[in-house]
């Protein structure tokens, strides 16, 4: 979930863009803007930076393991070719 401070900042920026004549309903407008922004962001299916970093590390480890396994398979294939070639 996103940091509530970010949502507050976005809602405040949108609220400041509202014409002065509409400032009478400022609190209600800010509440509605915050809810609308939160709803829009929730539909984006975002992940946190921490979750992204964790998954990046998992991917890096997986890639290293795949490279290691590819080398092992290549060595085994070479051994089989030598054995079958003799």
C-alpha positions, 0 to 999 in steps of 0.5 A: 500500500502507498504511504498516506503522506503521498496521498495527502500530498497529491490531494493537497496539490489537487486541492490547491489547483481548485479555484478560490470560489470553490474553497468554501467546500475545501474540506469536503473536496479534499476528502473526496479528492484523497478518496478518488486518488487512493481508489485510482492508485489501488486499481493500478496494482502497484508494489512497494519499493521493498517488495520490488527490491526483494523480487529483484534479488530473488530474480538475480539469484534465480538467474545465477542458478540457471547459469550454473545449471546451464554450465553443468548440463553443458559439461554433462553433455560434453562427457556423454559425447566423449563417452559415446564417441569412443 
